[in-house]
Amino acid sequence: MTRDIEVILLATLGIMVVVAIEKKNIRAAVGEAGQAVNPVNPENIFNRAVNNAGRSISGQSDWTLGGWIYDITH
């Protein structure tokens, strides 16, 4: 009887550890996803996509949308 309780407690503890680890991974993934679409983050996916497209089209490795807008307005 005591052995059964020990096994159940150990299994429960193991499950709790796995759930805690998964929760941490989920939080980290949500945080990364949030930063990827954060409009104030200069490395968000939209900014990176526009800058990569501009670099491909212009052939300039340092091309940015902000720099291009500045250049055409000044």
C-alpha positions in Angstrom: 0.0 0.0 0.0 2.8 2.5 0.9 4.7 1.6 -2.2 1.6 2.3 -4.3 1.2 5.8 -2.8 4.9 6.5 -3.4 4.6 5.5 -7.0 1.4 7.7 -7.4 3.1 10.7 -5.8 6.2 10.3 -7.9 4.2 10.0 -11.1 2.1 13.1 -10.1 5.3 15.0 -9.4 6.7 14.0 -12.8 3.5 15.1 -14.5 3.6 18.4 -12.7 7.2 19.0 -13.8 6.4 18.2 -17.4 3.4 20.6 -17.3 5.5 23.3 -15.8 8.1 22.9 -18.5 5.5 23.0 -21.3 3.9 26.1 -19.8 7.2 27.9 -19.8 7.8 26.9 -23.4 4.4 28.1 -24.4 5.0 31.4 -22.6 8.3 31.8 -24.4 6.7 31.0 -27.8 3.8 33.5 -27.2 6.4 36.1 -26.1 8.4 35.6 -29.3 5.3 35.7 -31.5 4.2 38.9 -29.8 7.5 40.5 -30.5 7.4 39.4 -34.1 4.3 41.4 -34.7 5.0 44.3 -32.3 4.8 47.5 -34.3 7.4 49.2 -32.1 9.9 46.4 -32.5 12.3 47.4 -35.4 12.9 43.7 -36.0 9.2 42.8 -36.5 8.3 40.5 -39.4 6.7 43.2 -41.5 9.7 45.5 -41.3 12.1 42.7 -42.1 9.9 41.6 -45.0 9.8 45.1 -46.5 13.5 45.7 -46.0 14.4 42.4 -47.5 12.2 43.1 -50.5 13.7 46.5 -50.9 17.2 45.1 -50.7 16.4 42.6 -53.4 14.8 45.1 -55.7 17.4 47.9 -55.3 20.5 45.6 -55.0 21.7 47.7 -52.0 22.6 45.6 -49.0 21.8 48.5 -46.6 18.5 49.5 -48.0 15.7 50.4 -45.5 12.2 51.7 -46.0 12.8 54.6 -43.6 16.0 55.5 -45.4 14.2 55.4 -48.8 11.4 57.6 -47.5 13.9 60.1 -46.1 15.8 60.1 -49.4 12.8 60.8 -51.6 11.5 63.6 -49.3 14.7 65.5 -48.8 
